[in-house]
Amino acid sequence: MTVAGKLIWYFAFIVVLILCLGTLPYLSFKPDVLFLKWKQLAIKTGFYLPAFYAHIFGASTILIAGCLQFSKKVQSNIPLHRLLGKIYVFGVLFFAAPGAYVMTFFINRGTGVFISFLLQNTLWIIFTASAWVLIRKRKIDGHIMMMNRSYALAFAAVTLRFYIWALKVFGYGVAFENNYVIIALASWIPNLLIAELFNYYHRRNAPAGNLERATN
């Protein structure tokens, strides 16, 4: 990993840790903590809280596990790499993504926002499940590229909150439907484009035999 790559990784890991630490107040499991104060009607349905906890705690776990997978030291430690990979895939498919699906139905930010989050979550599941299938078939490069896409969508949790913070700082806020549509789309589409850029360079640098195994 280059010096620039290391700096980006350290910065991303610190940001992920900050986001994950922000979920600690919810360990009280009180239904009126922070964000939940504005979701009382959704909580009354009985569906929202379980989905919320599954999503935020599952997402916190997979964000850390996934970020560590980009470390060369972790990649060279095969048992640790496999363990973190299993935690990531299990966390996405059985906690974070299902919770996000349920929460999407309680966003109340308009059709555009609903479609954005629904599409993002569906792609997240597809990429993660595909990455798991590919590694089981020992298609290493295909697995790496799918995991890049999957983590790009997981990292949308970070970029979404950055955009919300930025809009509030500059006085625009997120009250207007169009503003929230913009940040909902911007939270994951640019991430996915960056992942495709990484995949492009990975294809160029990967040994021909590995790419052949990945596409067969």
Backbone as ProteinMPNN parsed JSONL, in Angstrom:
{"seq_chain_A": "MTVAGKLIWYFAFIVVLILCLGTLPYLSFKPDVLFLKWKQLAIKTGFYLPAFYAHIFGASTILIAGCLQFSKKVQSNIPLHRLLGKIYVFGVLFFAAPGAYVMTFFINRGTGVFISFLLQNTLWIIFTASAWVLIRKRKIDGHIMMMNRSYALAFAAVTLRFYIWALKVFGYGVAFENNYVIIALASWIPNLLIAELFNYYHRRNAPAGNLERATN", "coords_chain_A": {"N_chain_A": [[0.846, -1.2, 0.0], [0.557, 2.192, -0.879], [1.92, 5.343, 0.404], [-0.03, 7.346, 0.28], [-2.263, 5.727, 0.069], [-2.216, 4.462, 2.563], [-2.669, 6.658, 4.254], [-5.25, 7.383, 3.481], [-6.57, 5.074, 4.262], [-6.196, 5.077, 7.074], [-7.525, 7.454, 7.716], [-10.144, 6.818, 6.866], [-10.678, 4.686, 8.589], [-10.631, 5.926, 11.101], [-12.802, 7.675, 10.828], [-14.854, 5.819, 10.53], [-14.752, 4.586, 13.056], [-15.524, 6.764, 14.671], [-18.153, 7.119, 13.786], [-19.234, 4.66, 14.587], [-18.915, 4.786, 17.362], [-20.823, 6.624, 17.88], [-23.12, 5.166, 18.084], [-23.237, 4.118, 20.602], [-24.861, 5.33, 22.71], [-27.316, 4.157, 22.17], [-27.217, 1.69, 23.266], [-28.489, 1.663, 25.63], [-30.999, 0.992, 25.06], [-33.311, 2.467, 25.215], [-36.366, 3.824, 24.077], [-36.447, 6.489, 23.313], [-34.127, 7.821, 22.674], [-31.888, 10.147, 21.333], [-31.891, 10.074, 17.88], [-34.145, 8.446, 17.818], [-36.165, 9.849, 19.057], [-37.583, 11.183, 17.154], [-38.937, 9.221, 15.875], [-41.212, 8.087, 16.959], [-43.834, 7.36, 16.16], [-43.289, 5.378, 14.285], [-42.019, 3.543, 15.945], [-44.114, 2.673, 17.51], [-45.363, 0.821, 15.905], [-44.114, -1.568, 16.311], [-42.341, -2.809, 14.645], [-40.204, -1.242, 13.992], [-38.139, -0.688, 15.977], [-36.709, -3.24, 16.49], [-35.632, -3.597, 13.911], [-34.133, -1.283, 13.644], [-32.154, -1.532, 15.682], [-30.897, -3.882, 14.806], [-29.864, -2.969, 12.432], [-28.163, -0.683, 13.059], [-26.284, -1.687, 14.927], [-25.39, -3.953, 13.614], [-24.406, -2.75, 11.283], [-22.353, -1.163, 12.362], [-20.562, -3.113, 13.225], [-19.9, -4.436, 10.806], [-18.812, -2.375, 9.322], [-16.398, -1.82, 10.63], [-15.152, -4.346, 10.488], [-15.039, -4.687, 7.705], [-13.448, -2.512, 6.92], [-11.007, -3.154, 8.082], [-10.294, -5.251, 6.457], [-9.065, -4.145, 4.279], [-6.505, -3.75, 5.019], [-3.143, -4.649, 4.527], [-1.784, -6.254, 6.305], [-3.837, -7.68, 7.548], [-4.885, -8.983, 5.324], [-2.788, -10.687, 4.711], [-2.871, -12.389, 6.815], [-4.382, -15.149, 6.816], [-6.314, -16.77, 8.359], [-7.453, -14.747, 10.04], [-8.375, -12.962, 8.113], [-10.343, -14.506, 6.859], [-12.098, -14.901, 9.015], [-12.952, -12.254, 9.626], [-14.135, -11.734, 7.2], [-16.297, -13.518, 7.197], [-17.725, -12.5, 9.352], [-18.388, -10.007, 8.297], [-19.984, -10.655, 5.987], [-22.071, -12.174, 7.166], [-23.05, -10.266, 8.946], [-23.981, -8.263, 7.211], [-25.924, -9.604, 5.577], [-27.758, -10.71, 7.39], [-28.333, -8.914, 9.402], [-27.638, -5.961, 9.175], [-28.524, -5.216, 6.492], [-31.219, -6.389, 6.278], [-32.4, -4.976, 8.422], [-32.157, -2.382, 7.447], [-33.873, -2.493, 5.258], [-36.425, -2.648, 6.467], [-36.432, -0.222, 7.894], [-36.41, 1.563, 5.793], [-39.043, 1.797, 4.962], [-40.096, 3.531, 6.718], [-39.09, 6.046, 6.383], [-40.228, 8.37, 5.229], [-39.58, 10.521, 3.481], [-40.245, 11.058, 0.928], [-40.872, 9.74, -2.427], [-38.599, 9.521, -4.095], [-36.401, 9.338, -2.32], [-37.082, 7.005, -0.972], [-36.921, 5.092, -3.075], [-34.209, 5.351, -3.703], [-32.842, 4.414, -1.338], [-33.919, 1.856, -1.228], [-32.99, 0.687, -3.592], [-30.225, 0.906, -3.204], [-29.887, -0.761, -0.946], [-30.705, -3.228, -1.969], [-28.784, -3.707, -3.976], [-26.592, -3.846, -2.307], [-27.009, -6.241, -0.899], [-26.96, -8.036, -3.064], [-24.324, -7.715, -4.085], [-22.802, -8.456, -1.843], [-23.636, -11.11, -1.316], [-22.883, -12.239, -3.754], [-20.118, -11.914, -3.621], [-19.524, -13.697, -1.587], [-20.299, -16.15, -2.763], [-18.508, -16.245, -4.908], [-15.988, -16.429, -3.622], [-16.258, -18.877, -2.425], [-16.122, -20.434, -4.639], [-13.548, -20.104, -5.236], [-12.805, -17.971, -6.837], [-10.905, -15.56, -6.87], [-10.309, -12.868, -7.715], [-12.742, -11.961, -8.716], [-14.19, -12.091, -6.375], [-12.861, -10.137, -4.813], [-13.467, -7.796, -6.261], [-16.265, -7.704, -6.058], [-16.505, -7.433, -3.297], [-15.366, -4.943, -2.964], [-17.344, -3.356, -4.138], [-19.463, -3.949, -2.433], [-18.544, -2.953, 0.052], [-18.323, -0.299, -0.576], [-20.977, 0.464, -0.657], [-21.68, -0.053, 1.958], [-20.148, 1.864, 3.211], [-21.584, 4.059, 2.639], [-23.085, 4.786, 4.794], [-21.411, 6.402, 6.217], [-20.825, 8.502, 4.391], [-23.387, 9.529, 3.949], [-24.051, 10.693, 6.419], [-22.081, 12.583, 6.518], [-22.838, 14.342, 4.459], [-25.311, 15.22, 5.427], [-24.462, 16.556, 7.733], [-22.864, 18.539, 6.498], [-24.764, 20.009, 5.015], [-26.265, 21.069, 7.074], [-24.358, 22.65, 8.38], [-23.787, 24.577, 6.443], [-26.17, 25.806, 6.333], [-28.308, 24.956, 4.768], [-29.758, 22.668, 5.359], [-31.85, 19.652, 5.725], [-34.502, 19.591, 5.362], [-36.073, 19.994, 3.13], [-37.572, 18.093, 0.534], [-36.23, 17.659, -1.941], [-33.565, 18.202, -1.262], [-32.951, 16.056, 0.43], [-33.273, 13.92, -1.295], [-31.147, 14.34, -3.025], [-28.867, 14.038, -1.314], [-29.306, 11.439, -0.505], [-28.931, 9.934, -2.839], [-26.343, 10.795, -3.466], [-24.916, 9.711, -1.414], [-24.276, 7.082, -1.975], [-23.942, 6.49, -4.761], [-21.602, 7.904, -5.882], [-19.7, 6.57, -4.269], [-19.873, 3.98, -5.25], [-18.986, 4.353, -7.851], [-16.322, 5.016, -7.352], [-15.481, 2.588, -6.313], [-15.651, 1.062, -8.632], [-13.625, 2.234, -10.049], [-11.417, 1.429, -8.538], [-11.673, -1.299, -9.059], [-11.178, -1.342, -11.779], [-8.444, -0.684, -11.932], [-7.535, -2.841, -10.511], [-8.115, -4.962, -12.234], [-6.364, -4.36, -14.28], [-3.89, -4.765, -13.078], [-3.945, -7.297, -12.064], [-2.837, -10.723, -12.187], [-3.098, -12.578, -15.229], [-4.087, -15.197, -15.045], [-5.54, -15.198, -12.645], [-7.646, -13.462, -13.234], [-8.899, -14.906, -15.196], [-9.833, -17.093, -13.742], [-11.641, -15.712, -12.229], [-13.634, -14.968, -13.959], [-14.604, -17.226, -15.168]], "CA_chain_A": [[0.0, 0.0, 0.0], [1.323, 3.424, -0.968], [1.754, 6.264, 1.53], [-1.348, 7.962, 0.115], [-3.247, 4.695, 0.386], [-2.227, 4.291, 4.016], [-3.306, 7.834, 4.858], [-6.688, 7.262, 3.217], [-7.093, 3.98, 5.091], [-6.247, 5.54, 8.472], [-8.596, 8.451, 7.817], [-11.424, 6.106, 6.762], [-10.878, 3.883, 9.794], [-10.973, 6.843, 12.197], [-14.173, 8.143, 10.591], [-15.733, 4.686, 10.835], [-14.786, 4.445, 14.515], [-16.329, 7.856, 15.212], [-19.556, 6.801, 13.49], [-19.635, 3.519, 15.419], [-19.027, 5.259, 18.745], [-22.081, 7.363, 17.965], [-24.232, 4.245, 18.362], [-23.165, 3.651, 21.987], [-26.025, 5.719, 23.526], [-28.462, 3.288, 21.901], [-27.088, 0.461, 24.054], [-29.445, 1.757, 26.742], [-32.237, 0.415, 24.509], [-34.457, 3.314, 25.52], [-37.001, 4.167, 22.797], [-36.518, 7.931, 23.074], [-32.751, 8.321, 22.678], [-31.368, 10.821, 20.146], [-32.658, 9.96, 16.636], [-35.41, 7.748, 18.048], [-37.18, 10.795, 19.516], [-38.382, 11.597, 15.995], [-39.496, 8.03, 15.245], [-42.143, 7.498, 17.918], [-44.94, 6.712, 15.444], [-42.75, 4.148, 13.71], [-41.737, 2.624, 17.056], [-45.386, 2.118, 17.975], [-45.774, -0.294, 15.048], [-43.475, -2.779, 16.806], [-41.382, -3.317, 13.67], [-39.085, -0.34, 13.759], [-37.021, -0.809, 16.92], [-35.836, -4.389, 16.202], [-34.913, -3.343, 12.671], [-33.18, -0.206, 13.926], [-31.017, -2.07, 16.434], [-30.19, -4.825, 13.934], [-29.139, -2.209, 11.415], [-27.063, 0.168, 13.54], [-25.218, -2.48, 15.547], [-24.842, -4.778, 12.547], [-23.623, -1.887, 10.402], [-21.132, -0.776, 13.072], [-19.662, -4.272, 13.21], [-19.39, -4.741, 9.461], [-17.975, -1.263, 8.866], [-15.06, -2.024, 11.19], [-14.606, -5.585, 9.918], [-14.748, -4.453, 6.3], [-12.334, -1.578, 6.805], [-9.792, -3.907, 8.425], [-9.957, -6.147, 5.355], [-8.225, -3.441, 3.312], [-5.148, -3.733, 5.553], [-2.292, -5.706, 3.991], [-1.464, -7.181, 7.392], [-4.991, -8.565, 7.713], [-4.972, -9.802, 4.116], [-1.752, -11.718, 4.764], [-3.236, -13.314, 7.894], [-5.525, -15.822, 6.2], [-7.399, -17.082, 9.308], [-8.113, -13.516, 10.46], [-9.079, -12.444, 6.938], [-11.558, -15.309, 6.679], [-13.009, -14.637, 10.128], [-13.548, -10.939, 9.41], [-14.995, -11.848, 6.028], [-17.534, -14.182, 7.613], [-18.454, -11.536, 10.184], [-18.917, -8.991, 7.396], [-21.07, -11.203, 5.168], [-23.174, -12.523, 8.071], [-23.607, -9.022, 9.475], [-24.735, -7.572, 6.158], [-27.069, -10.361, 5.072], [-28.734, -11.104, 8.408], [-28.627, -7.844, 10.363], [-27.619, -4.583, 8.672], [-29.377, -5.032, 5.314], [-32.645, -6.58, 6.602], [-32.843, -3.851, 9.244], [-32.272, -1.212, 6.581], [-35.087, -2.658, 4.45], [-37.589, -2.272, 7.278], [-36.337, 1.202, 8.2], [-36.704, 2.322, 4.573], [-40.482, 2.023, 4.862], [-40.48, 4.536, 7.712], [-38.283, 7.251, 6.176], [-41.155, 9.496, 5.007], [-38.881, 11.633, 2.842], [-40.635, 11.119, -0.474], [-40.67, 8.549, -3.258], [-37.222, 9.468, -4.584], [-35.542, 8.849, -1.233], [-37.461, 5.603, -0.755], [-36.356, 4.293, -4.167], [-32.752, 5.383, -3.569], [-32.409, 3.512, -0.271], [-34.323, 0.495, -1.58], [-32.057, 0.215, -4.615], [-28.923, 0.768, -2.562], [-29.888, -1.933, -0.081], [-30.799, -4.42, -2.814], [-27.466, -3.906, -4.567], [-25.703, -4.239, -1.212], [-27.224, -7.667, -0.67], [-26.508, -8.767, -4.252], [-22.856, -7.689, -4.148], [-22.246, -9.214, -0.716], [-23.906, -12.532, -1.554], [-22.055, -12.643, -4.896], [-18.736, -12.016, -3.138], [-19.441, -14.947, -0.823], [-20.363, -17.26, -3.724], [-17.269, -16.258, -5.692], [-14.852, -16.93, -2.835], [-16.484, -20.311, -2.243], [-15.692, -21.052, -5.89], [-12.132, -19.749, -5.34], [-12.61, -16.942, -7.859], [-10.371, -14.543, -5.969], [-10.439, -11.504, -8.215], [-14.168, -11.639, -8.747], [-14.553, -11.869, -4.976], [-12.323, -8.842, -4.391], [-14.2, -6.713, -6.907], [-17.598, -7.641, -5.473], [-16.388, -6.902, -1.947], [-15.156, -3.494, -3.11], [-18.668, -2.768, -4.379], [-20.259, -4.106, -1.219], [-18.11, -2.034, 1.11], [-18.647, 1.058, -1.03], [-22.354, 0.724, -0.242], [-21.678, -0.005, 3.422], [-19.538, 3.148, 3.598], [-22.594, 5.104, 2.422], [-23.527, 5.231, 6.117], [-20.511, 7.497, 6.584], [-20.988, 9.635, 3.485], [-24.708, 10.12, 4.165], [-23.994, 11.563, 7.594], [-21.238, 13.729, 6.182], [-23.63, 15.285, 3.672], [-26.306, 15.819, 6.326], [-23.711, 17.516, 8.556], [-22.439, 19.654, 5.657], [-25.928, 20.829, 4.696], [-26.645, 21.813, 8.281], [-23.321, 23.651, 8.643], [-23.908, 25.666, 5.472], [-27.466, 26.445, 6.493], [-29.333, 24.493, 3.841], [-30.582, 21.693, 6.063], [-32.368, 18.517, 4.952], [-35.956, 19.602, 5.512], [-36.735, 19.944, 1.837], [-37.522, 16.76, -0.071], [-35.195, 17.6, -2.97], [-32.263, 18.127, -0.605], [-32.726, 14.709, 0.946], [-33.1, 13.051, -2.456], [-29.781, 14.555, -3.51], [-27.862, 13.414, -0.434], [-29.552, 9.995, -0.494], [-28.253, 9.398, -4.021], [-24.911, 11.117, -3.398], [-24.274, 8.94, -0.353], [-23.814, 5.769, -2.415], [-23.564, 6.377, -6.17], [-20.164, 8.196, -6.042], [-18.931, 5.491, -3.63], [-19.86, 2.838, -6.161], [-18.116, 4.73, -8.973], [-14.942, 4.896, -6.866], [-15.208, 1.149, -6.239], [-15.418, 0.593, -9.995], [-12.289, 2.708, -10.413], [-10.498, 0.48, -7.899], [-11.783, -2.568, -9.784], [-10.524, -1.15, -13.077], [-7.003, -0.805, -11.72], [-7.28, -4.215, -10.068], [-8.105, -5.792, -13.438], [-5.141, -4.066, -15.045], [-2.706, -5.228, -12.36], [-4.081, -8.687, -11.635], [-2.301, -11.73, -13.108], [-4.109, -13.042, -16.182], [-4.689, -16.436, -14.567], [-6.521, -14.888, -11.624], [-8.837, -12.885, -13.867], [-9.575, -15.977, -15.897], [-10.59, -17.844, -12.736], [-12.708, -14.864, -11.718], [-14.701, -14.792, -14.95], [-15.1, -18.533, -15.637]], "C_chain_A": [[0.879, 1.246, 0.0], [1.086, 4.291, 0.268], [0.378, 6.918, 1.479], [-2.453, 6.975, 0.483], [-3.371, 4.468, 1.879], [-2.932, 5.447, 4.715], [-4.821, 7.777, 4.675], [-7.302, 6.198, 4.118], [-7.227, 4.42, 6.545], [-7.378, 6.55, 8.674], [-9.962, 7.763, 7.796], [-11.709, 5.315, 8.036], [-11.27, 4.76, 10.983], [-12.409, 7.335, 12.06], [-15.181, 7.049, 10.916], [-15.864, 4.5, 12.343], [-15.65, 5.524, 15.16], [-17.811, 7.579, 15.003], [-20.063, 5.683, 14.394], [-19.79, 3.921, 16.882], [-20.325, 6.034, 18.954], [-23.283, 6.479, 18.242], [-24.271, 3.801, 19.83], [-24.345, 4.087, 22.852], [-27.234, 4.809, 23.334], [-28.376, 1.949, 22.641], [-27.972, 0.494, 25.305], [-30.782, 1.129, 26.371], [-33.49, 1.174, 24.968], [-35.053, 3.811, 24.208], [-37.073, 5.661, 22.49], [-35.137, 8.584, 23.091], [-32.415, 8.936, 21.317], [-32.323, 10.712, 18.95], [-34.036, 9.349, 16.858], [-36.525, 8.678, 18.547], [-38.119, 11.192, 18.384], [-39.036, 10.41, 15.296], [-40.531, 7.336, 16.137], [-43.324, 6.793, 17.243], [-44.49, 5.388, 14.835], [-42.509, 3.103, 14.794], [-43.012, 1.946, 17.541], [-45.862, 0.938, 17.127], [-45.203, -1.624, 15.54], [-42.416, -3.343, 15.88], [-40.088, -2.508, 13.653], [-37.895, -0.577, 14.685], [-36.132, -2.031, 16.661], [-35.005, -4.181, 14.942], [-33.827, -2.296, 12.879], [-31.944, -0.744, 14.633], [-30.205, -3.05, 15.591], [-29.33, -4.071, 12.93], [-27.947, -1.46, 12.004], [-25.932, -0.645, 14.166], [-24.574, -3.422, 14.532], [-23.941, -3.966, 11.636], [-22.316, -1.452, 11.062], [-20.1, -1.897, 13.018], [-19.065, -4.488, 11.832], [-18.538, -3.594, 8.907], [-16.539, -1.42, 9.369], [-14.402, -3.248, 10.566], [-14.196, -5.375, 8.464], [-13.558, -3.539, 6.097], [-11.007, -2.28, 7.096], [-9.347, -4.815, 7.284], [-9.101, -5.472, 4.289], [-6.773, -3.331, 3.78], [-4.345, -4.913, 5.005], [-1.929, -6.733, 5.064], [-2.598, -8.176, 7.613], [-5.109, -9.504, 6.52], [-3.958, -10.938, 4.122], [-1.992, -12.735, 5.876], [-4.518, -14.026, 7.488], [-6.633, -16.171, 7.198], [-8.171, -15.843, 9.758], [-8.933, -12.925, 9.316], [-10.392, -13.196, 6.724], [-12.581, -15.045, 7.781], [-13.72, -13.295, 9.943], [-14.491, -10.953, 8.211], [-16.337, -12.485, 6.37], [-18.39, -13.247, 8.468], [-19.116, -10.481, 9.303], [-20.138, -9.516, 6.639], [-22.29, -11.526, 6.031], [-23.857, -11.263, 8.583], [-24.447, -8.28, 8.462], [-26.03, -8.305, 5.856], [-28.137, -10.644, 6.123], [-29.081, -10.004, 9.414], [-28.749, -6.468, 9.685], [-28.578, -4.361, 7.508], [-30.858, -5.291, 5.6], [-33.199, -5.436, 7.453], [-33.053, -2.607, 8.411], [-33.526, -1.287, 5.717], [-36.323, -2.193, 5.227], [-37.588, -0.77, 7.545], [-36.697, 2.066, 6.993], [-38.184, 2.674, 4.466], [-40.978, 3.074, 5.856], [-39.711, 5.847, 7.539], [-39.157, 8.487, 6.007], [-40.454, 10.73, 4.455], [-39.209, 11.742, 1.357], [-40.254, 9.869, -1.245], [-39.234, 8.407, -3.724], [-36.261, 8.909, -3.559], [-35.81, 7.373, -0.971], [-36.82, 4.7, -1.807], [-34.835, 4.221, -4.055], [-32.262, 4.384, -2.531], [-32.768, 2.059, -0.582], [-33.36, -0.106, -2.592], [-30.675, -0.021, -4.022], [-28.862, -0.514, -1.734], [-29.93, -3.232, -0.878], [-29.452, -4.733, -3.458], [-26.469, -4.372, -3.521], [-25.805, -5.736, -0.945], [-26.689, -8.486, -1.837], [-24.991, -8.84, -4.305], [-22.239, -8.54, -3.044], [-22.433, -10.709, -0.915], [-23.048, -13.049, -2.707], [-20.602, -12.815, -4.484], [-18.528, -13.326, -2.384], [-19.43, -16.164, -1.761], [-19.056, -17.371, -4.495], [-16.088, -16.791, -4.898], [-15.014, -18.416, -2.547], [-16.054, -21.095, -3.48], [-14.222, -20.762, -6.184], [-11.85, -18.799, -6.511], [-12.204, -15.661, -7.135], [-10.634, -13.126, -6.457], [-11.892, -11.064, -8.304], [-14.679, -11.332, -7.351], [-14.106, -10.491, -4.507], [-13.14, -7.699, -4.975], [-15.619, -6.576, -6.355], [-17.556, -7.072, -4.056], [-16.111, -5.4, -1.967], [-16.492, -2.786, -3.306], [-19.519, -2.821, -3.118], [-19.857, -3.094, -0.157], [-18.36, -0.58, 0.713], [-20.056, 1.434, -0.598], [-22.477, 0.749, 1.278], [-21.164, 1.35, 3.902], [-20.48, 4.326, 3.341], [-23.156, 5.606, 3.745], [-22.691, 6.417, 6.584], [-20.768, 8.716, 5.711], [-22.344, 10.31, 3.646], [-24.676, 11.096, 5.328], [-23.086, 12.766, 7.364], [-22.043, 14.785, 5.421], [-24.689, 15.973, 4.537], [-25.64, 16.881, 7.191], [-23.337, 18.749, 7.741], [-23.605, 20.575, 5.323], [-26.369, 21.659, 5.898], [-25.648, 22.933, 8.568], [-23.476, 24.85, 7.717], [-25.309, 26.268, 5.427], [-28.566, 25.992, 5.565], [-30.293, 23.508, 4.508], [-31.079, 20.585, 5.153], [-33.891, 18.479, 5.004], [-36.671, 19.468, 4.179], [-36.519, 18.589, 1.171], [-36.401, 16.65, -1.093], [-33.802, 17.507, -2.37], [-31.967, 16.71, -0.151], [-32.571, 13.702, -0.188], [-31.662, 13.132, -2.955], [-28.762, 13.846, -2.626], [-28.063, 11.904, -0.34], [-28.83, 9.337, -1.662], [-26.74, 9.615, -3.948], [-24.179, 10.283, -2.353], [-23.729, 7.609, -0.844], [-23.379, 5.675, -3.877], [-22.098, 6.76, -6.404], [-19.27, 7.125, -5.413], [-18.771, 4.311, -4.582], [-18.979, 3.122, -7.375], [-16.644, 4.63, -8.581], [-14.545, 3.428, -6.766], [-14.92, 0.588, -7.63], [-14.061, 1.064, -10.504], [-11.221, 1.805, -9.81], [-10.49, -0.846, -8.66], [-11.099, -2.494, -11.145], [-9.013, -1.326, -12.943], [-6.627, -2.203, -11.245], [-7.214, -5.151, -11.272], [-6.808, -5.599, -14.225], [-3.913, -4.683, -14.408], [-2.768, -6.693, -11.963], [-3.459, -9.626, -12.655], [-3.419, -12.287, -13.98], [-4.819, -14.292, -15.699], [-5.767, -16.191, -13.531], [-7.793, -14.342, -12.224], [-9.605, -13.95, -14.619], [-10.407, -16.809, -14.923], [-11.789, -17.037, -12.245], [-13.882, -14.778, -12.674], [-15.254, -16.103, -15.474], [-16.151, -19.11, -14.721]], "O_chain_A": [[1.827, 1.348, 0.779], [0.19, 4.026, 1.069], [-0.301, 7.033, 2.499], [-3.442, 7.336, 1.12], [-4.471, 4.302, 2.406], [-3.701, 5.239, 5.654], [-5.58, 8.084, 5.594], [-8.39, 6.375, 4.664], [-8.251, 4.167, 7.18], [-8.093, 6.505, 9.675], [-10.834, 8.081, 8.605], [-12.845, 5.278, 8.508], [-12.134, 4.388, 11.778], [-13.145, 7.406, 13.043], [-16.23, 7.313, 11.503], [-16.964, 4.281, 12.85], [-16.416, 5.244, 16.081], [-18.625, 7.771, 15.906], [-21.181, 5.747, 14.905], [-20.699, 3.446, 17.563], [-20.856, 6.091, 20.063], [-24.351, 6.978, 18.597], [-25.241, 3.173, 20.255], [-24.808, 3.292, 23.669], [-28.078, 4.697, 24.223], [-29.33, 1.171, 22.647], [-28.173, -0.53, 25.956], [-31.587, 0.782, 27.235], [-34.573, 0.602, 25.091], [-34.304, 4.187, 23.306], [-37.698, 6.057, 21.506], [-34.992, 9.746, 23.472], [-32.633, 8.315, 20.277], [-33.447, 11.21, 19.012], [-34.99, 9.698, 16.162], [-37.702, 8.328, 18.465], [-39.291, 11.496, 18.608], [-39.632, 10.576, 14.232], [-40.694, 6.119, 16.062], [-43.764, 5.741, 17.708], [-45.223, 4.4, 14.866], [-42.765, 1.917, 14.586], [-42.99, 0.781, 17.938], [-46.681, 0.141, 17.585], [-45.741, -2.685, 15.226], [-41.672, -4.246, 16.261], [-39.018, -3.029, 13.339], [-36.758, -0.659, 14.219], [-34.91, -1.886, 16.613], [-33.828, -4.537, 14.898], [-32.726, -2.421, 12.343], [-30.818, -0.45, 14.233], [-28.976, -3.055, 15.65], [-28.212, -4.481, 12.619], [-26.831, -1.59, 11.501], [-24.758, -0.336, 13.963], [-23.367, -3.663, 14.577], [-22.858, -4.412, 11.256], [-21.282, -1.381, 10.397], [-18.914, -1.655, 12.794], [-17.86, -4.7, 11.701], [-17.634, -3.83, 8.105], [-15.584, -1.184, 8.629], [-13.24, -3.2, 10.163], [-13.134, -5.83, 8.041], [-12.745, -3.764, 5.201], [-10.004, -2.024, 6.43], [-8.16, -5.116, 7.155], [-8.475, -6.155, 3.478], [-5.911, -2.875, 3.031], [-4.82, -6.049, 5.021], [-1.785, -7.922, 4.778], [-2.36, -9.363, 7.838], [-5.4, -10.688, 6.686], [-4.228, -12.022, 3.605], [-1.393, -13.811, 5.883], [-5.616, -13.555, 7.785], [-7.799, -15.893, 6.917], [-9.398, -15.876, 9.85], [-10.047, -12.446, 9.525], [-11.425, -12.588, 6.443], [-13.782, -14.973, 7.518], [-14.94, -13.208, 10.084], [-15.516, -10.271, 8.206], [-17.384, -12.045, 5.893], [-19.613, -13.206, 8.332], [-20.265, -10.106, 9.532], [-21.199, -8.891, 6.651], [-23.416, -11.189, 5.666], [-25.085, -11.194, 8.65], [-25.496, -7.73, 8.796], [-27.108, -7.71, 5.875], [-29.308, -10.804, 5.779], [-30.023, -10.152, 10.192], [-29.834, -5.89, 9.633], [-29.365, -3.415, 7.531], [-31.693, -4.479, 5.2], [-34.322, -4.981, 7.238], [-34.005, -1.858, 8.63], [-34.172, -0.27, 5.467], [-37.153, -1.445, 4.711], [-38.626, -0.118, 7.435], [-37.224, 3.167, 7.148], [-38.538, 3.728, 3.938], [-42.148, 3.456, 5.831], [-39.684, 6.671, 8.453], [-38.862, 9.538, 6.577], [-40.703, 11.848, 4.904], [-38.52, 12.444, 0.617], [-39.443, 9.057, -0.8], [-38.698, 7.299, -3.748], [-35.399, 8.095, -3.89], [-34.882, 6.588, -0.773], [-36.244, 3.665, -1.473], [-34.239, 3.168, -4.281], [-31.364, 3.59, -2.811], [-32.019, 1.142, -0.244], [-32.96, -1.263, -2.469], [-30.033, -1.031, -4.309], [-27.89, -1.265, -1.818], [-29.28, -4.214, -0.519], [-29.026, -5.887, -3.483], [-25.6, -5.195, -3.807], [-24.79, -6.413, -0.785], [-26.04, -9.511, -1.632], [-24.43, -9.909, -4.543], [-21.269, -9.261, -3.279], [-21.503, -11.488, -0.708], [-22.542, -14.17, -2.65], [-19.927, -13.741, -4.933], [-17.494, -13.979, -2.522], [-18.645, -17.093, -1.57], [-18.553, -18.474, -4.712], [-15.267, -17.53, -5.439], [-14.024, -19.139, -2.435], [-15.672, -22.261, -3.389], [-13.71, -21.124, -7.243], [-10.768, -18.835, -7.097], [-13.033, -14.803, -6.831], [-11.122, -12.283, -5.704], [-12.222, -9.917, -7.999], [-15.496, -10.43, -7.161], [-14.875, -9.762, -3.881], [-13.469, -6.744, -4.272], [-16.122, -5.463, -6.201], [-18.448, -6.325, -3.653], [-16.57, -4.67, -1.088], [-16.739, -1.738, -2.709], [-20.209, -1.859, -2.779], [-20.709, -2.455, 0.461], [-18.582, 0.271, 1.574], [-20.311, 2.577, -0.219], [-23.292, 1.493, 1.824], [-21.675, 1.913, 4.87], [-20.212, 5.449, 3.769], [-23.654, 6.73, 3.817], [-23.191, 7.319, 7.256], [-20.911, 9.83, 6.215], [-22.45, 11.528, 3.499], [-25.213, 12.199, 5.234], [-23.294, 13.833, 7.942], [-21.939, 15.978, 5.707], [-24.932, 17.171, 4.392], [-26.179, 17.974, 7.367], [-23.47, 19.875, 8.221], [-23.452, 21.796, 5.346], [-26.791, 22.806, 5.754], [-26.04, 24.034, 8.953], [-23.318, 25.995, 8.14], [-25.602, 27.127, 4.595], [-29.651, 26.573, 5.563], [-31.496, 23.523, 4.244], [-30.775, 20.567, 3.96], [-34.498, 17.447, 4.72], [-37.756, 18.891, 4.108], [-35.432, 18.015, 1.235], [-35.687, 15.647, -1.114], [-32.943, 16.809, -2.908], [-30.853, 16.217, -0.328], [-31.82, 12.735, -0.059], [-31.042, 12.115, -3.267], [-27.892, 13.134, -3.127], [-27.103, 11.165, -0.12], [-28.188, 8.3, -1.493], [-25.957, 8.74, -4.317], [-22.955, 10.163, -2.401], [-22.825, 7.047, -0.224], [-22.523, 4.853, -4.203], [-21.391, 6.006, -7.073], [-18.209, 6.805, -5.95], [-17.695, 3.726, -4.705], [-18.3, 2.223, -7.871], [-15.814, 4.208, -9.386], [-13.416, 3.061, -7.091], [-14.045, -0.263, -7.788], [-13.419, 0.375, -11.297], [-10.244, 1.456, -10.472], [-9.434, -1.44, -8.877], [-10.511, -3.473, -11.605], [-8.385, -2.025, -13.738], [-5.537, -2.694, -11.537], [-6.358, -6.033, -11.328], [-6.238, -6.55, -14.76], [-2.986, -5.084, -15.112], [-1.756, -7.272, -11.567], [-3.536, -9.372, -13.857], [-4.551, -12.448, -13.524], [-6.021, -14.443, -15.914], [-6.79, -16.875, -13.52], [-8.892, -14.696, -11.797], [-10.834, -13.905, -14.675], [-11.539, -17.187, -15.226], [-12.824, -17.601, -11.891], [-15.011, -14.539, -12.246], [-16.276, -16.103, -16.16], [-16.663, -20.199, -14.978]]}, "name": "protein", "num_of_chains": 1, "seq": "MTVAGKLIWYFAFIVVLILCLGTLPYLSFKPDVLFLKWKQLAIKTGFYLPAFYAHIFGASTILIAGCLQFSKKVQSNIPLHRLLGKIYVFGVLFFAAPGAYVMTFFINRGTGVFISFLLQNTLWIIFTASAWVLIRKRKIDGHIMMMNRSYALAFAAVTLRFYIWALKVFGYGVAFENNYVIIALASWIPNLLIAELFNYYHRRNAPAGNLERATN"}
